[in-house]
Amino acid sequence: MNRPTHQPMVWMLVAALALAVLPFMLGANAIDKLTTLFIFMLLASTWGLLAGQAGLVSVGQQAFFGLGAYFALRLVDGGWTAYPALFAGAIGAAVVAWGLSFFVLRLKEGEFAIATWVIAEVIRIGVMLDPIVQGETGTSLIALNAVEPELRRNIGFWMALGSLTFMLAMTAWLLRSAVGTATRAIGEDDEAAASLGVRVTPTRRWVYVLASFGAALAGVAWLASAITFLPRTNFGVQWSVLMLFMALVGGLRSQWGPLVGALLLFVLQESLGHLGAWYLAGLGAVAMVFAIWLPRGLAGLWDDWRARQSTATAPPAPTAVSSSTSINTLSRSSTP
């Protein structure tokens, strides 16, 4: 009976193993582009979990994207080797997220969004004051220059792919657990969920820390590929804007929708990025169309199409009024 539950994870692992051999088959340019795509997907999936499932609309996840890389730089300066320092940096950023959660999770909706952005800016300014970063000039993870360029490129690819696989597996496991049901219920109506016995703040803390860890993994994968660290780039609010775009267009409430949104963003960036300001205006227009007319994103369109196909092929059935929200699921499970 448990096989269907684990089947998506099995296919995910098979796909990851198949993709892992691509560096031996493709050129350097293709590997660089795929690494960027995986980082986009990682960011989109974590923001989709945070905002789409738990209802936490953060505009400050770039704080953890930059902090993971900064901590890695500091560890290397302290004598660590580069790649262990990168992973340790991501863990350090998750620890910071855990500490911040005791403050930010007390805030509601707009207050939470503004506070996360302000905190991200404060962290960016603090990092710029560190002499090793050299202010706006930034610095580089020079230790990676000792690694042969092709090997360094491949390791960056595997880091991005492995981090994406790990986060998707963790998200799939979380959403299939009791914590996942509670998370979706909180995203629908946190007060109703609390009235049914859901521990709102601890549940959100799990999601917030996991999403922040995913953003930090994306940040260290970016540093491993780019080598350079620029505070205005690594802590730039554009990362949160891109996360919002990918999750909104793909489908906030879907686990896989943000990945589709990331793929769409990647295609648009590769084909229209040279247009500069017009490209950015186009992204804004697309996001507006989805926010107003297609709030469930591409995943919602796909679900609607499948429902119409099922209705067209299925025999007539008695009309029944039902609801399958997570709030109702919790309500039924709590009824004696």
C-alpha positions as semicolon CSV with decimal commas, in nm:
position;residue;x (nm);y (nm);z (nm)
1;M;0,000;0,000;0,000
2;N;0,295;0,237;0,053
3;R;0,444;0,190;-0,291
4;P;0,246;0,469;-0,462
5;T;0,362;0,713;-0,193
6;H;0,729;0,644;-0,257
7;Q;0,706;0,610;-0,635
8;P;0,757;0,983;-0,711
9;M;1,074;0,984;-0,500
10;V;1,206;0,678;-0,684
11;W;1,148;0,846;-1,020
12;M;1,308;1,165;-0,887
13;L;1,620;0,973;-0,787
14;V;1,634;0,794;-1,124
15;A;1,605;1,129;-1,306
16;A;1,879;1,281;-1,089
17;L;2,114;0,991;-1,159
18;A;2,045;1,022;-1,533
19;L;2,113;1,396;-1,527
20;A;2,432;1,345;-1,325
21;V;2,612;1,194;-1,627
22;L;2,547;1,497;-1,849
23;P;2,883;1,665;-1,773
24;F;3,050;1,373;-1,953
25;M;2,830;1,423;-2,259
26;L;2,776;1,800;-2,297
27;G;3,000;2,101;-2,349
28;A;3,098;2,364;-2,094
29;N;2,836;2,618;-2,204
30;A;2,550;2,368;-2,173
31;I;2,665;2,261;-1,826
32;D;2,682;2,623;-1,709
33;K;2,329;2,688;-1,834
34;L;2,191;2,372;-1,673
35;T;2,356;2,469;-1,343
36;T;2,176;2,804;-1,359
37;L;1,848;2,629;-1,437
38;F;1,884;2,394;-1,138
39;I;1,957;2,691;-0,909
40;F;1,644;2,866;-1,039
41;M;1,441;2,550;-0,976
42;L;1,582;2,518;-0,626
43;L;1,489;2,876;-0,541
44;A;1,143;2,840;-0,695
45;S;1,064;2,519;-0,507
46;T;1,169;2,662;-0,170
47;W;0,969;2,982;-0,217
48;G;0,670;2,781;-0,336
49;L;0,687;2,574;-0,017
50;L;0,718;2,885;0,197
51;A;0,448;3,102;0,037
52;G;0,228;2,853;-0,144
53;Q;0,198;2,591;0,128
54;A;0,260;2,777;0,456
55;G;0,129;3,119;0,350
56;L;0,455;3,297;0,439
57;V;0,521;3,559;0,170
58;S;0,885;3,649;0,226
59;V;1,069;3,921;0,035
60;G;1,393;3,849;0,217
61;Q;1,503;3,498;0,120
62;Q;1,802;3,657;-0,055
63;A;1,944;3,699;0,296
64;F;2,007;3,325;0,316
65;F;2,118;3,302;-0,047
66;G;2,394;3,548;0,039
67;L;2,464;3,432;0,395
68;G;2,547;3,076;0,292
69;A;2,809;3,206;0,050
70;Y;2,944;3,459;0,301
71;F;2,983;3,198;0,575
72;A;3,167;2,975;0,327
73;L;3,409;3,258;0,248
74;R;3,468;3,313;0,617
75;L;3,531;2,943;0,682
76;V;3,778;2,920;0,393
77;D;3,957;3,228;0,530
78;G;3,974;3,042;0,861
79;G;4,148;2,742;0,706
80;W;3,867;2,517;0,577
81;T;3,888;2,357;0,237
82;A;3,647;2,506;-0,017
83;Y;3,375;2,246;-0,074
84;P;3,319;2,142;0,289
85;A;3,304;2,514;0,372
86;L;3,030;2,565;0,112
87;F;2,804;2,302;0,268
88;A;2,883;2,422;0,620
89;G;2,798;2,777;0,510
90;A;2,450;2,664;0,401
91;I;2,397;2,494;0,738
92;G;2,510;2,812;0,913
93;A;2,252;3,015;0,719
94;A;1,981;2,768;0,826
95;V;2,084;2,817;1,191
96;V;2,047;3,194;1,146
97;A;1,702;3,136;0,994
98;W;1,605;2,930;1,297
99;G;1,707;3,214;1,528
100;L;1,528;3,479;1,320
101;S;1,212;3,270;1,308
102;F;1,142;3,345;1,676
103;F;1,095;3,708;1,574
104;V;0,960;3,713;1,218
105;L;0,700;3,440;1,269
106;R;0,527;3,660;1,526
107;L;0,439;3,898;1,241
108;K;0,142;3,874;1,007
109;E;0,126;3,894;0,626
110;G;0,248;4,241;0,517
111;E;0,444;4,292;0,837
112;F;0,622;3,962;0,780
113;A;0,704;4,047;0,417
114;I;0,844;4,390;0,505
115;A;1,038;4,261;0,804
116;T;1,210;3,988;0,601
117;W;1,318;4,244;0,341
118;V;1,449;4,484;0,607
119;I;1,640;4,203;0,779
120;A;1,795;4,101;0,448
121;E;1,915;4,459;0,391
122;V;2,057;4,485;0,743
123;I;2,246;4,158;0,694
124;R;2,378;4,279;0,356
125;I;2,508;4,602;0,511
126;G;2,665;4,410;0,798
127;V;2,842;4,174;0,558
128;M;2,973;4,470;0,355
129;L;3,141;4,605;0,670
130;D;3,353;4,289;0,698
131;P;3,706;4,373;0,568
132;I;3,728;4,040;0,386
133;V;3,435;4,141;0,162
134;Q;3,583;4,483;0,076
135;G;3,251;4,664;0,072
136;E;3,086;4,703;-0,269
137;T;3,399;4,566;-0,437
138;G;3,331;4,215;-0,315
139;T;3,572;3,926;-0,314
140;S;3,628;3,581;-0,463
141;L;3,654;3,227;-0,335
142;I;4,013;3,209;-0,450
143;A;4,059;2,856;-0,315
144;L;3,846;2,726;-0,604
145;N;4,101;2,856;-0,854
146;A;4,321;2,564;-0,747
147;V;4,062;2,323;-0,889
148;E;4,092;2,238;-1,258
149;P;3,827;2,447;-1,447
150;E;3,641;2,155;-1,603
151;L;3,625;1,965;-1,274
152;R;3,515;2,282;-1,092
153;R;3,236;2,333;-1,345
154;N;3,120;1,973;-1,309
155;I;3,125;1,988;-0,929
156;G;2,917;2,306;-0,941
157;F;2,668;2,125;-1,164
158;W;2,650;1,826;-0,927
159;M;2,612;2,055;-0,627
160;A;2,314;2,234;-0,786
161;L;2,157;1,906;-0,902
162;G;2,213;1,732;-0,568
163;S;2,076;2,028;-0,371
164;L;1,767;2,043;-0,592
165;T;1,708;1,667;-0,557
166;F;1,752;1,685;-0,181
167;M;1,508;1,977;-0,142
168;L;1,246;1,819;-0,369
169;A;1,270;1,492;-0,175
170;M;1,244;1,675;0,159
171;T;0,947;1,877;0,033
172;A;0,771;1,566;-0,100
173;W;0,826;1,385;0,229
174;L;0,710;1,687;0,430
175;L;0,391;1,739;0,230
176;R;0,298;1,369;0,262
177;S;0,343;1,377;0,639
178;A;0,119;1,508;0,916
179;V;0,334;1,822;0,918
180;G;0,247;1,873;0,550
181;T;-0,127;1,851;0,620
182;A;-0,086;2,100;0,904
183;T;0,123;2,329;0,680
184;R;-0,142;2,337;0,407
185;A;-0,413;2,399;0,666
186;I;-0,215;2,693;0,805
187;G;-0,170;2,829;0,452
188;E;-0,548;2,816;0,399
189;D;-0,649;2,968;0,733
190;D;-0,406;2,980;1,024
191;E;-0,670;3,075;1,282
192;A;-0,898;2,786;1,181
193;A;-0,598;2,550;1,188
194;A;-0,505;2,670;1,537
195;S;-0,861;2,611;1,656
196;L;-0,826;2,248;1,546
197;G;-0,513;2,200;1,754
198;V;-0,243;2,270;1,494
199;R;0,073;2,417;1,645
200;V;0,097;2,703;1,397
201;T;0,427;2,867;1,491
202;P;0,638;2,547;1,533
203;T;0,501;2,412;1,204
204;R;0,581;2,734;1,022
205;R;0,926;2,735;1,181
206;W;1,001;2,395;1,023
207;V;0,896;2,525;0,682
208;Y;1,078;2,858;0,720
209;V;1,407;2,695;0,818
210;L;1,382;2,432;0,543
211;A;1,306;2,696;0,278
212;S;1,592;2,914;0,404
213;F;1,830;2,618;0,394
214;G;1,726;2,561;0,032
215;A;1,797;2,927;-0,052
216;A;2,139;2,894;0,116
217;L;2,216;2,580;-0,086
218;A;2,131;2,775;-0,400
219;G;2,362;3,055;-0,286
220;V;2,662;2,829;-0,226
221;A;2,601;2,649;-0,557
222;W;2,600;2,990;-0,726
223;L;2,927;3,083;-0,553
224;A;3,083;2,749;-0,651
225;S;3,005;2,828;-1,015
226;A;3,068;3,203;-1,026
227;I;3,353;3,213;-0,765
228;T;3,297;3,587;-0,717
229;F;3,099;3,726;-0,423
230;L;2,938;4,069;-0,466
231;P;2,710;4,183;-0,182
232;R;2,467;4,370;-0,408
233;T;2,437;4,063;-0,628
234;N;2,434;3,785;-0,370
235;F;2,203;3,976;-0,134
236;G;2,005;4,146;-0,411
237;V;1,626;4,163;-0,380
238;Q;1,607;4,046;-0,741
239;W;1,640;3,689;-0,613
240;S;1,315;3,718;-0,420
241;V;1,148;3,883;-0,720
242;L;1,255;3,592;-0,941
243;M;1,134;3,341;-0,679
244;L;0,795;3,513;-0,669
245;F;0,771;3,516;-1,050
246;M;0,859;3,148;-1,086
247;A;0,624;3,030;-0,813
248;L;0,338;3,256;-0,923
249;V;0,357;3,161;-1,290
250;G;0,413;2,792;-1,223
251;G;0,151;2,759;-0,951
252;L;0,197;2,854;-0,585
253;R;-0,009;2,570;-0,440
254;S;0,156;2,301;-0,651
255;Q;0,474;2,116;-0,560
256;W;0,584;2,088;-0,922
257;G;0,439;2,415;-1,057
258;P;0,732;2,635;-0,941
259;L;0,971;2,407;-1,131
260;V;0,775;2,474;-1,450
261;G;0,786;2,845;-1,368
262;A;1,164;2,822;-1,328
263;L;1,194;2,652;-1,666
264;L;0,982;2,925;-1,826
265;L;1,194;3,199;-1,665
266;F;1,511;3,028;-1,786
267;V;1,379;3,010;-2,145
268;L;1,270;3,375;-2,136
269;Q;1,605;3,482;-1,995
270;E;1,800;3,292;-2,258
271;S;1,586;3,413;-2,551
272;L;1,493;3,768;-2,445
273;G;1,749;3,865;-2,179
274;H;1,946;4,072;-2,431
275;L;1,653;4,317;-2,455
276;G;1,742;4,463;-2,116
277;A;1,469;4,686;-1,974
278;W;1,212;4,549;-2,220
279;Y;1,284;4,198;-2,093
280;L;1,219;4,307;-1,734
281;A;0,899;4,488;-1,840
282;G;0,789;4,169;-2,016
283;L;0,845;3,964;-1,701
284;G;0,637;4,213;-1,505
285;A;0,356;4,196;-1,762
286;V;0,354;3,816;-1,755
287;A;0,346;3,814;-1,374
288;M;0,054;4,062;-1,379
289;V;-0,145;3,847;-1,622
290;F;-0,103;3,541;-1,401
291;A;-0,175;3,728;-1,078
292;I;-0,503;3,872;-1,212
293;W;-0,640;3,611;-1,452
294;L;-0,452;3,290;-1,377
295;P;-0,385;3,293;-1,001
296;R;-0,335;2,914;-0,990
297;G;-0,058;2,935;-1,250
298;L;0,033;2,682;-1,516
299;A;-0,025;2,397;-1,270
300;G;-0,382;2,518;-1,228
301;L;-0,434;2,525;-1,605
302;W;-0,303;2,169;-1,626
303;D;-0,532;2,052;-1,345
304;D;-0,834;2,216;-1,511
305;W;-0,753;2,052;-1,844
306;R;-0,721;1,709;-1,680
307;A;-1,050;1,761;-1,497
308;R;-1,227;1,846;-1,824
309;Q;-1,077;1,538;-1,989
310;S;-1,191;1,318;-1,702
311;T;-1,539;1,468;-1,710
312;A;-1,565;1,414;-2,084
313;T;-1,469;1,045;-2,063
314;A;-1,629;0,948;-1,730
315;P;-1,992;0,821;-1,704
316;P;-2,243;1,055;-1,534
317;A;-2,233;1,039;-1,155
318;P;-2,471;1,164;-0,884
319;T;-2,402;1,522;-0,783
320;A;-2,244;1,554;-0,441
321;V;-2,114;1,846;-0,244
322;S;-1,771;1,778;-0,101
323;S;-1,463;1,960;0,016
324;S;-1,107;1,831;0,031
325;T;-0,930;2,121;0,194
326;S;-0,666;2,052;0,456
327;I;-0,883;2,230;0,716
328;N;-1,162;1,977;0,656
329;T;-0,914;1,690;0,662
330;L;-0,788;1,802;1,003
331;S;-1,145;1,860;1,123
332;R;-1,248;1,505;1,031
333;S;-0,936;1,356;1,188
334;S;-1,000;1,544;1,513
335;T;-1,365;1,440;1,538
336;P;-1,420;1,155;1,791
